[in-house]
Amino acid sequence: MAMEKDAIYNMMADEIAQRFNVNRDAITPDLNFLTDIDADSIDFVELVLEVEDMFNVSISDEDAESLVTLQQTVDYIVTHQTT
């Protein structure tokens, strides 16, 4: 069963808060992985792998490069998740 966008957003925000030690209240849909959190390329790859596991989606390297904000990532998951 496909997850609702709000549920995906909340799970992603919780994961980002925990992984990058960011206040959960400071996380917004516009959060930019490159500028708003201290994530290097390895951190980002690990986050992508975690997202794939959490939501049963496959994210190509090419697609991952275009996922810059939390909202873009949530939208991607919504359209690519398998039931």
N, CA, C and O atoms as CSV, one atom per row, in Angstrom:
chain,resi,resn,atom,element,x,y,z
A,1,MET,N,N,0.838,-1.196,0.000
A,1,MET,CA,C,0.000,0.000,0.000
A,1,MET,C,C,0.872,1.245,0.000
A,1,MET,O,O,1.799,1.361,0.802
A,2,ALA,N,N,0.583,2.151,-0.876
A,2,ALA,CA,C,1.370,3.375,-0.998
A,2,ALA,C,C,1.148,4.266,0.219
A,2,ALA,O,O,0.046,4.353,0.760
A,3,MET,N,N,2.216,4.915,0.627
A,3,MET,CA,C,2.135,5.807,1.785
A,3,MET,C,C,1.657,7.192,1.363
A,3,MET,O,O,1.883,7.632,0.235
A,4,GLU,N,N,1.001,7.859,2.286
A,4,GLU,CA,C,0.568,9.231,2.047
A,4,GLU,C,C,1.755,10.177,2.088
A,4,GLU,O,O,2.748,9.924,2.772
A,5,LYS,N,N,1.640,11.258,1.355
A,5,LYS,CA,C,2.721,12.244,1.277
A,5,LYS,C,C,3.107,12.781,2.653
A,5,LYS,O,O,4.292,12.954,2.935
A,6,ASP,N,N,2.119,13.048,3.518
A,6,ASP,CA,C,2.420,13.576,4.859
A,6,ASP,C,C,3.225,12.574,5.677
A,6,ASP,O,O,4.150,12.953,6.395
A,7,ALA,N,N,2.872,11.291,5.567
A,7,ALA,CA,C,3.590,10.261,6.317
A,7,ALA,C,C,5.035,10.160,5.829
A,7,ALA,O,O,5.962,10.029,6.628
A,8,ILE,N,N,5.213,10.221,4.526
A,8,ILE,CA,C,6.560,10.172,3.948
A,8,ILE,C,C,7.367,11.378,4.417
A,8,ILE,O,O,8.520,11.243,4.826
A,9,TYR,N,N,6.752,12.553,4.353
A,9,TYR,CA,C,7.434,13.770,4.789
A,9,TYR,C,C,7.886,13.651,6.243
A,9,TYR,O,O,9.030,13.965,6.573
A,10,ASN,N,N,6.986,13.200,7.100
A,10,ASN,CA,C,7.314,13.113,8.523
A,10,ASN,C,C,8.412,12.093,8.786
A,10,ASN,O,O,9.295,12.336,9.609
A,11,MET,N,N,8.372,10.962,8.107
A,11,MET,CA,C,9.425,9.964,8.277
A,11,MET,C,C,10.771,10.501,7.792
A,11,MET,O,O,11.804,10.285,8.426
A,12,MET,N,N,10.742,11.199,6.666
A,12,MET,CA,C,11.978,11.790,6.131
A,12,MET,C,C,12.516,12.860,7.086
A,12,MET,O,O,13.714,12.900,7.363
A,13,ALA,N,N,11.643,13.711,7.581
A,13,ALA,CA,C,12.069,14.783,8.480
A,13,ALA,C,C,12.662,14.204,9.760
A,13,ALA,O,O,13.665,14.706,10.267
A,14,ASP,N,N,12.042,13.153,10.277
A,14,ASP,CA,C,12.572,12.500,11.478
A,14,ASP,C,C,13.954,11.910,11.209
A,14,ASP,O,O,14.860,12.041,12.032
A,15,GLU,N,N,14.112,11.265,10.066
A,15,GLU,CA,C,15.389,10.657,9.704
A,15,GLU,C,C,16.474,11.726,9.558
A,15,GLU,O,O,17.593,11.543,10.037
A,16,ILE,N,N,16.150,12.825,8.905
A,16,ILE,CA,C,17.113,13.919,8.713
A,16,ILE,C,C,17.499,14.520,10.056
A,16,ILE,O,O,18.674,14.784,10.312
A,17,ALA,N,N,16.501,14.735,10.918
A,17,ALA,CA,C,16.779,15.308,12.237
A,17,ALA,C,C,17.750,14.426,13.005
A,17,ALA,O,O,18.707,14.914,13.606
A,18,GLN,N,N,17.499,13.132,12.979
A,18,GLN,CA,C,18.341,12.197,13.714
A,18,GLN,C,C,19.725,12.069,13.075
A,18,GLN,O,O,20.743,12.141,13.764
A,19,ARG,N,N,19.753,11.883,11.780
A,19,ARG,CA,C,21.002,11.616,11.074
A,19,ARG,C,C,21.947,12.817,11.093
A,19,ARG,O,O,23.161,12.654,11.222
A,20,PHE,N,N,21.395,14.012,10.965
A,20,PHE,CA,C,22.231,15.207,10.841
A,20,PHE,C,C,22.180,16.104,12.072
A,20,PHE,O,O,22.689,17.224,12.055
A,21,ASN,N,N,21.562,15.605,13.137
A,21,ASN,CA,C,21.496,16.344,14.385
A,21,ASN,C,C,20.912,17.744,14.184
A,21,ASN,O,O,21.480,18.749,14.611
A,22,VAL,N,N,19.762,17.766,13.522
A,22,VAL,CA,C,19.063,19.017,13.228
A,22,VAL,C,C,17.785,19.031,14.061
A,22,VAL,O,O,17.126,18.002,14.208
A,23,ASN,N,N,17.438,20.184,14.600
A,23,ASN,CA,C,16.189,20.314,15.341
A,23,ASN,C,C,15.024,19.988,14.413
A,23,ASN,O,O,14.899,20.575,13.338
A,24,ARG,N,N,14.181,19.062,14.825
A,24,ARG,CA,C,13.059,18.625,13.970
A,24,ARG,C,C,12.174,19.799,13.574
A,24,ARG,O,O,11.652,19.831,12.459
A,25,ASP,N,N,11.999,20.761,14.471
A,25,ASP,CA,C,11.154,21.928,14.182
A,25,ASP,C,C,11.762,22.834,13.114
A,25,ASP,O,O,11.057,23.638,12.505
A,26,ALA,N,N,13.067,22.707,12.887
A,26,ALA,CA,C,13.743,23.555,11.904
A,26,ALA,C,C,13.660,22.978,10.494
A,26,ALA,O,O,14.062,23.626,9.527
A,27,ILE,N,N,13.142,21.771,10.383
A,27,ILE,CA,C,13.073,21.116,9.075
A,27,ILE,C,C,11.793,21.534,8.364
A,27,ILE,O,O,10.694,21.416,8.907
A,28,THR,N,N,11.957,22.025,7.134
A,28,THR,CA,C,10.831,22.476,6.321
A,28,THR,C,C,10.895,21.779,4.969
A,28,THR,O,O,11.920,21.188,4.629
A,29,PRO,N,N,9.815,21.838,4.192
A,29,PRO,CA,C,9.849,21.229,2.858
A,29,PRO,C,C,10.954,21.807,1.973
A,29,PRO,O,O,11.452,21.127,1.076
A,30,ASP,N,N,11.335,23.055,2.225
A,30,ASP,CA,C,12.364,23.716,1.416
A,30,ASP,C,C,13.783,23.391,1.863
A,30,ASP,O,O,14.744,23.893,1.280
A,31,LEU,N,N,13.928,22.556,2.892
A,31,LEU,CA,C,15.257,22.205,3.377
A,31,LEU,C,C,16.115,21.717,2.210
A,31,LEU,O,O,15.733,20.815,1.465
A,32,ASN,N,N,17.279,22.336,2.077
A,32,ASN,CA,C,18.208,21.992,0.998
A,32,ASN,C,C,19.317,21.123,1.580
A,32,ASN,O,O,20.026,21.536,2.498
A,33,PHE,N,N,19.458,19.918,1.040
A,33,PHE,CA,C,20.441,18.978,1.565
A,33,PHE,C,C,21.870,19.496,1.423
A,33,PHE,O,O,22.752,19.123,2.197
A,34,LEU,N,N,22.089,20.342,0.447
A,34,LEU,CA,C,23.440,20.815,0.165
A,34,LEU,C,C,23.829,22.023,1.002
A,34,LEU,O,O,25.002,22.204,1.329
A,35,THR,N,N,22.853,22.847,1.350
A,35,THR,CA,C,23.190,24.091,2.036
A,35,THR,C,C,22.631,24.207,3.447
A,35,THR,O,O,23.193,24.932,4.269
A,36,ASP,N,N,21.543,23.513,3.746
A,36,ASP,CA,C,20.886,23.692,5.038
A,36,ASP,C,C,21.321,22.698,6.103
A,36,ASP,O,O,21.140,22.943,7.296
A,37,ILE,N,N,21.891,21.587,5.681
A,37,ILE,CA,C,22.423,20.634,6.649
A,37,ILE,C,C,23.856,20.320,6.256
A,37,ILE,O,O,24.253,20.471,5.100
A,38,ASP,N,N,24.598,19.892,7.213
A,38,ASP,CA,C,26.014,19.637,6.984
A,38,ASP,C,C,26.196,18.226,6.418
A,38,ASP,O,O,26.706,17.331,7.092
A,39,ALA,N,N,25.768,18.049,5.167
A,39,ALA,CA,C,25.836,16.732,4.534
A,39,ALA,C,C,26.875,16.748,3.415
A,39,ALA,O,O,26.806,17.565,2.497
A,40,ASP,N,N,27.833,15.835,3.509
A,40,ASP,CA,C,28.765,15.698,2.392
A,40,ASP,C,C,28.235,14.614,1.456
A,40,ASP,O,O,27.158,14.067,1.695
A,41,SER,N,N,28.962,14.302,0.415
A,41,SER,CA,C,28.468,13.359,-0.585
A,41,SER,C,C,28.225,11.972,0.015
A,41,SER,O,O,27.276,11.289,-0.369
A,42,ILE,N,N,29.063,11.562,0.938
A,42,ILE,CA,C,28.880,10.253,1.573
A,42,ILE,C,C,27.608,10.254,2.412
A,42,ILE,O,O,26.835,9.296,2.372
A,43,ASP,N,N,27.389,11.324,3.170
A,43,ASP,CA,C,26.161,11.438,3.964
A,43,ASP,C,C,24.928,11.344,3.061
A,43,ASP,O,O,23.941,10.689,3.393
A,44,PHE,N,N,25.015,12.014,1.916
A,44,PHE,CA,C,23.868,12.032,1.014
A,44,PHE,C,C,23.608,10.635,0.439
A,44,PHE,O,O,22.458,10.205,0.354
A,45,VAL,N,N,24.663,9.935,0.049
A,45,VAL,CA,C,24.511,8.573,-0.473
A,45,VAL,C,C,23.883,7.673,0.594
A,45,VAL,O,O,22.991,6.878,0.298
A,46,GLU,N,N,24.353,7.805,1.830
A,46,GLU,CA,C,23.777,7.005,2.915
A,46,GLU,C,C,22.308,7.341,3.129
A,46,GLU,O,O,21.498,6.451,3.389
A,47,LEU,N,N,21.963,8.615,3.020
A,47,LEU,CA,C,20.564,9.017,3.168
A,47,LEU,C,C,19.719,8.419,2.047
A,47,LEU,O,O,18.623,7.916,2.296
A,48,VAL,N,N,20.222,8.470,0.820
A,48,VAL,CA,C,19.497,7.885,-0.313
A,48,VAL,C,C,19.262,6.389,-0.088
A,48,VAL,O,O,18.163,5.885,-0.322
A,49,LEU,N,N,20.302,5.684,0.367
A,49,LEU,CA,C,20.152,4.245,0.632
A,49,LEU,C,C,19.115,3.997,1.721
A,49,LEU,O,O,18.312,3.069,1.620
A,50,GLU,N,N,19.132,4.814,2.742
A,50,GLU,CA,C,18.160,4.686,3.823
A,50,GLU,C,C,16.744,4.937,3.307
A,50,GLU,O,O,15.815,4.209,3.658
A,51,VAL,N,N,16.582,5.955,2.483
A,51,VAL,CA,C,15.272,6.279,1.911
A,51,VAL,C,C,14.772,5.115,1.053
A,51,VAL,O,O,13.595,4.760,1.105
A,52,GLU,N,N,15.665,4.529,0.273
A,52,GLU,CA,C,15.277,3.385,-0.553
A,52,GLU,C,C,14.735,2.256,0.319
A,52,GLU,O,O,13.722,1.637,-0.009
A,53,ASP,N,N,15.414,1.997,1.422
A,53,ASP,CA,C,14.971,0.941,2.335
A,53,ASP,C,C,13.660,1.307,3.035
A,53,ASP,O,O,12.762,0.474,3.158
A,54,MET,N,N,13.559,2.539,3.487
A,54,MET,CA,C,12.389,2.972,4.245
A,54,MET,C,C,11.107,2.918,3.412
A,54,MET,O,O,10.042,2.558,3.914
A,55,PHE,N,N,11.227,3.279,2.137
A,55,PHE,CA,C,10.029,3.465,1.317
A,55,PHE,C,C,9.922,2.495,0.148
A,55,PHE,O,O,9.031,2.623,-0.692
A,56,ASN,N,N,10.840,1.517,0.096
A,56,ASN,CA,C,10.804,0.521,-0.971
A,56,ASN,C,C,10.787,1.176,-2.352
A,56,ASN,O,O,9.967,0.841,-3.206
A,57,VAL,N,N,11.700,2.107,-2.546
A,57,VAL,CA,C,11.867,2.756,-3.845
A,57,VAL,C,C,13.309,2.557,-4.297
A,57,VAL,O,O,14.207,2.303,-3.494
A,58,SER,N,N,13.498,2.680,-5.589
A,58,SER,CA,C,14.840,2.623,-6.146
A,58,SER,C,C,15.138,3.996,-6.737
A,58,SER,O,O,14.387,4.499,-7.573
A,59,ILE,N,N,16.237,4.595,-6.298
A,59,ILE,CA,C,16.598,5.937,-6.753
A,59,ILE,C,C,17.916,5.825,-7.516
A,59,ILE,O,O,18.948,5.476,-6.943
A,60,SER,N,N,17.870,6.123,-8.801
A,60,SER,CA,C,19.090,6.057,-9.601
A,60,SER,C,C,20.036,7.185,-9.192
A,60,SER,O,O,19.606,8.195,-8.635
A,61,ASP,N,N,21.311,7.004,-9.471
A,61,ASP,CA,C,22.285,8.061,-9.162
A,61,ASP,C,C,21.903,9.359,-9.857
A,61,ASP,O,O,22.021,10.442,-9.286
A,62,GLU,N,N,21.447,9.236,-11.091
A,62,GLU,CA,C,21.051,10.424,-11.860
A,62,GLU,C,C,19.884,11.140,-11.188
A,62,GLU,O,O,19.886,12.365,-11.064
A,63,ASP,N,N,18.893,10.372,-10.758
A,63,ASP,CA,C,17.746,10.972,-10.074
A,63,ASP,C,C,18.164,11.578,-8.737
A,63,ASP,O,O,17.706,12.658,-8.365
A,64,ALA,N,N,19.032,10.877,-8.024
A,64,ALA,CA,C,19.462,11.362,-6.709
A,64,ALA,C,C,20.103,12.741,-6.806
A,64,ALA,O,O,19.936,13.574,-5.915
A,65,GLU,N,N,20.833,12.978,-7.885
A,65,GLU,CA,C,21.488,14.280,-8.059
A,65,GLU,C,C,20.484,15.417,-8.180
A,65,GLU,O,O,20.808,16.564,-7.874
A,66,SER,N,N,19.267,15.110,-8.622
A,66,SER,CA,C,18.262,16.164,-8.801
A,66,SER,C,C,17.414,16.368,-7.543
A,66,SER,O,O,16.598,17.287,-7.481
A,67,LEU,N,N,17.611,15.512,-6.548
A,67,LEU,CA,C,16.830,15.629,-5.309
A,67,LEU,C,C,17.594,16.504,-4.330
A,67,LEU,O,O,18.393,16.022,-3.526
A,68,VAL,N,N,17.331,17.794,-4.415
A,68,VAL,CA,C,18.088,18.766,-3.631
A,68,VAL,C,C,17.353,19.170,-2.368
A,68,VAL,O,O,17.979,19.441,-1.343
A,69,THR,N,N,16.035,19.215,-2.431
A,69,THR,CA,C,15.267,19.630,-1.258
A,69,THR,C,C,14.451,18.460,-0.711
A,69,THR,O,O,14.228,17.459,-1.393
A,70,LEU,N,N,14.024,18.612,0.508
A,70,LEU,CA,C,13.189,17.594,1.132
A,70,LEU,C,C,11.905,17.398,0.332
A,70,LEU,O,O,11.486,16.262,0.109
A,71,GLN,N,N,11.277,18.487,-0.100
A,71,GLN,CA,C,10.019,18.366,-0.847
A,71,GLN,C,C,10.219,17.617,-2.159
A,71,GLN,O,O,9.380,16.794,-2.526
A,72,GLN,N,N,11.310,17.883,-2.874
A,72,GLN,CA,C,11.582,17.157,-4.113
A,72,GLN,C,C,11.710,15.662,-3.836
A,72,GLN,O,O,11.238,14.832,-4.614
A,73,THR,N,N,12.346,15.334,-2.730
A,73,THR,CA,C,12.549,13.931,-2.373
A,73,THR,C,C,11.229,13.267,-2.024
A,73,THR,O,O,10.962,12.145,-2.456
A,74,VAL,N,N,10.402,13.953,-1.245
A,74,VAL,CA,C,9.086,13.416,-0.885
A,74,VAL,C,C,8.250,13.200,-2.149
A,74,VAL,O,O,7.627,12.150,-2.307
A,75,ASP,N,N,8.236,14.180,-3.040
A,75,ASP,CA,C,7.461,14.056,-4.284
A,75,ASP,C,C,7.961,12.879,-5.119
A,75,ASP,O,O,7.169,12.153,-5.720
A,76,TYR,N,N,9.274,12.699,-5.151
A,76,TYR,CA,C,9.871,11.583,-5.893
A,76,TYR,C,C,9.402,10.252,-5.312
A,76,TYR,O,O,9.013,9.346,-6.048
A,77,ILE,N,N,9.444,10.144,-4.003
A,77,ILE,CA,C,9.027,8.904,-3.349
A,77,ILE,C,C,7.558,8.619,-3.650
A,77,ILE,O,O,7.195,7.483,-3.955
A,78,VAL,N,N,6.723,9.637,-3.567
A,78,VAL,CA,C,5.293,9.451,-3.814
A,78,VAL,C,C,5.057,8.891,-5.220
A,78,VAL,O,O,4.209,8.018,-5.400
A,79,THR,N,N,5.785,9.376,-6.199
A,79,THR,CA,C,5.549,8.935,-7.574
A,79,THR,C,C,6.268,7.638,-7.914
A,79,THR,O,O,5.937,7.008,-8.919
A,80,HIS,N,N,7.235,7.221,-7.118
A,80,HIS,CA,C,8.014,6.023,-7.462
A,80,HIS,C,C,7.825,4.838,-6.510
A,80,HIS,O,O,8.371,3.762,-6.752
A,81,GLN,N,N,7.074,5.022,-5.453
A,81,GLN,CA,C,6.933,3.908,-4.510
A,81,GLN,C,C,6.097,2.796,-5.140
A,81,GLN,O,O,5.174,3.036,-5.918
A,82,THR,N,N,6.456,1.591,-4.774
A,82,THR,CA,C,5.712,0.427,-5.254
A,82,THR,C,C,4.793,-0.053,-4.149
A,82,THR,O,O,5.085,0.113,-2.964
A,83,THR,N,N,3.714,-0.633,-4.535
A,83,THR,CA,C,2.734,-1.075,-3.545
A,83,THR,C,C,2.954,-2.525,-3.191
A,83,THR,O,O,2.223,-3.078,-2.369
